[in-house]
């Protein structure tokens, strides 16, 4: 659903805003064929050449266009990392990277299509905004916000979705529940499992559809007991440094939950991977309860 929203939103933006361009490397080319016919000078498919896709987008940005670059997460970030660093960062131009596939949405395709390290890689580069919507309606809002800015933006889409959209404000966390025993930050499609996992627990639940910049004001403004849990749908610990930076003057405990670094070699389904990484509701509840109980000793 998020992928379809990306196609619809970007197709509309190409018609509305003559600065908007789209560069593809075969992925989703069929879905954008009507837009390519209408805007052949601003919708380009370079074939299965992700590094070239990124370099072309950087060149378009130098001309004043606002390029969107799109593929699966391991192709658009991992494979083209050097071009992202040089053709966007070093040239100091803006653009929007849009990935699909999340960490293991394409579980059956194997390791080549798994991308749990993408946000950690983007974090090595300065000046990036990172959106991780948890619902198609949020994706539409964040994609439009991305084209209206001038900076570098990564939008991470997934086939995993929460049941309901949150009225997100780009760059701000949403306060969904207040409690006194600690704070749980749920990122993107982790919200539904987190809400189920924390049912009946005395914790504050914050929802993050934008993780960079990190919303320190909302975390500090809602902080009760300084027991912090962050649940991310990508590599565990990706945001740990940022949480620690925010709380540098506050004695605190931090539990970072996410995708483990070790490779799961049985393909399975996305749900199988979530259970194996402890990211389903029961796994999260066990981890969060053990963490909070240890803090009361």
C-alpha positions in Angstrom: 0.0 0.0 0.0 2.8 2.5 0.8 4.4 1.7 -2.5 1.2 2.4 -4.4 0.9 5.7 -2.4 4.5 6.6 -3.5 3.6 6.0 -7.2 0.4 8.0 -6.9 1.9 10.9 -4.9 5.0 11.2 -7.0 3.0 11.0 -10.2 0.9 13.9 -8.9 4.0 15.9 -7.9 5.5 15.5 -11.3 2.4 17.1 -12.8 2.1 19.8 -10.1 5.8 20.9 -9.7 8.1 21.3 -12.7 11.1 21.0 -10.4 10.3 17.4 -9.6 12.1 14.6 -11.4 12.3 10.9 -11.0 15.2 8.5 -11.7 14.6 4.8 -11.7 16.8 1.7 -12.1 14.0 -0.6 -13.5 12.3 -1.1 -10.1 8.7 0.3 -10.4 9.3 1.4 -14.0 6.0 -0.1 -15.2 4.1 1.7 -12.5 5.6 5.0 -13.6 5.2 4.5 -17.4 2.2 6.8 -17.7 4.2 9.5 -15.9 7.2 8.9 -18.2 5.1 9.4 -21.3 3.8 12.7 -19.9 7.1 13.9 -18.6 9.8 12.2 -20.7 12.4 14.8 -19.8 11.9 14.4 -16.0 11.2 10.6 -15.6 14.3 8.6 -16.5 14.9 4.8 -16.2 18.6 4.0 -16.5 18.2 0.2 -16.2 19.7 -2.0 -13.5 22.4 0.5 -12.7 21.8 1.9 -9.2 25.1 3.8 -9.0 24.3 5.5 -12.3 20.7 6.3 -11.1 22.1 8.2 -8.1 24.8 10.0 -10.2 22.2 11.1 -12.7 19.9 12.4 -9.9 22.8 14.3 -8.4 23.4 15.9 -11.8 19.7 16.8 -12.2 19.9 18.4 -8.7 22.8 20.6 -9.9 20.5 22.0 -12.6 17.9 23.0 -10.0 15.6 20.0 -10.2 14.3 18.2 -7.2 15.0 14.5 -8.0 13.4 11.4 -6.5 15.5 8.3 -6.6 13.8 4.9 -6.0 14.6 1.2 -5.5 14.7 -1.5 -2.8 16.5 -0.4 0.3 19.7 -2.5 -0.3 19.9 -1.2 -3.9 19.2 2.5 -3.3 21.3 2.9 -0.1 23.8 0.0 0.3 24.8 -0.4 -3.4 24.9 3.3 -4.2 26.3 4.5 -0.9 29.5 6.1 -2.5 27.4 8.0 -5.0 25.0 9.2 -2.3 28.1 10.4 -0.4 29.7 12.2 -3.3 26.9 13.1 -5.8 24.5 14.5 -3.1 26.6 15.2 0.0 29.9 16.3 -1.5 28.2 18.4 -4.2 25.9 19.7 -1.5 22.7 19.3 -3.4 19.3 18.1 -2.3 17.2 15.2 -3.4 14.9 12.4 -2.1 15.8 8.8 -1.8 12.7 6.5 -1.6 13.2 2.9 -0.7 10.8 0.0 -0.5 11.3 -3.5 1.0 12.2 -2.4 4.5 14.5 -4.7 6.4 13.0 -8.0 5.2 9.7 -7.4 3.4 11.1 -9.5 0.6 12.1 -12.2 3.0 11.7 -14.9 0.3 14.2 -13.2 -2.0 17.1 -13.8 0.5 19.9 -11.6 1.7 20.3 -9.5 -1.5 16.9 -7.9 -0.8 17.3 -7.4 2.9 18.2 -3.9 4.1 18.4 -3.5 7.8 21.5 -1.4 7.8 20.2 1.4 5.6 19.4 4.1 8.2 22.8 3.3 9.9 24.5 4.0 6.6 22.7 7.2 6.0 23.7 8.3 9.6 27.3 8.3 8.5 26.5 11.3 6.2 25.6 14.8 7.4 22.5 16.7 6.8 19.9 13.9 6.0 16.3 13.9 7.1 14.9 10.4 7.5 11.2 9.6 7.4 9.9 6.1 8.4 6.1 6.2 7.9 4.1 3.4 9.4 1.0 3.9 7.2 0.3 4.8 3.6 -1.5 8.1 4.6 1.6 9.1 6.6 3.8 8.3 3.6 1.8 10.7 1.4 2.3 13.5 3.9 6.0 12.8 4.3 6.6 12.5 0.5 5.1 15.8 -0.1 7.0 17.4 2.7 10.2 16.0 1.2 9.7 17.7 -2.2 8.9 21.0 -0.5 12.2 21.1 1.3 15.6 21.7 -0.4 17.7 19.3 1.6 18.6 15.6 1.4 15.8 13.3 2.5 15.5 9.5 2.8 12.0 8.0 2.9 11.9 4.4 4.0 8.7 2.6 2.9 7.6 -0.9 3.9 4.8 -3.4 3.1 4.5 -3.7 6.9 1.9 -1.2 8.1 0.0 -0.1 11.2 -3.7 -0.5 11.2 -4.4 3.2 11.5 -2.5 6.3 10.4 -1.2 8.9 12.9 -1.6 12.6 12.2 2.1 13.0 11.8 4.0 16.3 11.9 7.2 16.0 10.0 10.1 16.2 12.4 8.0 15.7 15.6 7.2 12.7 17.7 3.5 12.0 18.5 2.6 11.3 22.2 0.2 8.4 22.1 0.1 7.4 25.8 1.4 8.8 29.0 2.9 6.9 31.9 5.4 7.2 34.7 7.5 4.0 34.5 9.5 4.8 31.4 9.2 5.9 27.7 8.9 3.6 24.7 9.6 5.1 21.3 8.0 3.2 18.4 9.4 3.9 14.9 7.2 3.6 11.8 5.5 0.2 11.4 6.7 -0.9 14.9 3.8 1.1 16.4 1.1 -1.6 16.4 3.4 -4.2 18.0 4.5 -1.7 20.6 1.0 -0.7 21.5 0.0 -4.3 21.9 3.2 -5.1 23.9 2.8 -2.2 26.3 -0.9 -2.7 26.9 -1.5 -2.3 30.7 2.1 -1.1 31.3 2.7 2.3 33.0 4.8 3.8 30.2 4.7 6.7 27.9 4.5 5.7 24.2 6.0 8.1 21.6 5.6 7.5 17.9 8.3 8.5 15.4 7.6 8.7 11.7 10.6 11.0 11.3 13.8 9.8 13.1 16.3 12.4 11.7 16.4 15.0 12.9 15.7 13.3 16.3 12.9 15.0 18.2 14.8 15.7 21.5 12.2 18.3 22.6 9.3 15.9 22.8 11.4 13.1 24.5 12.7 15.5 27.1 9.3 17.2 27.5 7.5 13.9 28.3 10.2 12.2 30.3 9.2 10.6 33.5 11.3 7.7 34.9 14.5 7.7 32.7 13.9 4.2 31.4 14.0 4.5 27.6 13.1 1.8 25.1 13.5 2.5 21.4 12.0 0.0 18.9 13.2 0.4 15.3 12.3 -1.7 12.2 16.0 -1.7 11.1 19.3 -2.4 12.8 19.0 -2.5 16.6 20.9 0.4 18.2 20.8 2.7 15.2 19.4 5.6 17.2 21.1 4.7 20.6 23.7 7.5 20.2 21.1 10.1 19.6 19.0 9.1 22.6 22.2 9.2 24.8 23.1 12.6 23.4 19.6 13.9 24.3 19.9 12.5 27.8 23.6 13.3 28.4 22.7 15.3 31.6 20.1 12.8 32.7 21.0 9.4 34.4 19.1 6.9 32.3 18.8 3.3 31.1 18.4 2.5 27.5 17.1 -0.6 25.7 17.5 -0.6 21.9 15.4 -3.1 20.1 15.5 -3.8 16.4 16.8 -6.1 13.8 19.8 -8.1 15.0 23.1 -8.0 13.1 23.3 -11.7 12.6 21.9 -13.1 9.4 18.9 -15.3 9.4 19.6 -17.9 6.7 16.1 -19.4 6.5 14.1 -17.1 4.2 10.6 -17.5 5.8 8.2 -14.6 5.8 8.4 -11.1 7.2 6.4 -12.3 10.2 8.9 -15.1 10.8 11.8 -12.6 10.8 10.0 -10.3 13.2 9.4 -13.2 15.6 13.1 -14.3 15.3 14.3 -10.8 16.1 11.9 -10.4 19.0 9.9 -7.6 17.2 6.5 -9.2 17.4 4.2 -8.1 20.2 5.0 -11.0 22.5 8.7 -10.7 22.0 8.6 -7.0 22.6 6.5 -7.4 25.7 8.9 -9.9 27.2 11.9 -7.6 26.5 10.2 -4.4 27.8 8.9 -6.0 31.0 12.3 -7.6 31.8 13.9 -4.2 31.2 11.5 -2.3 33.4 11.6 -4.9 36.2 15.4 -4.7 36.3 15.2 -1.0 36.7 13.2 -1.4 39.9 15.8 -3.6 41.6 
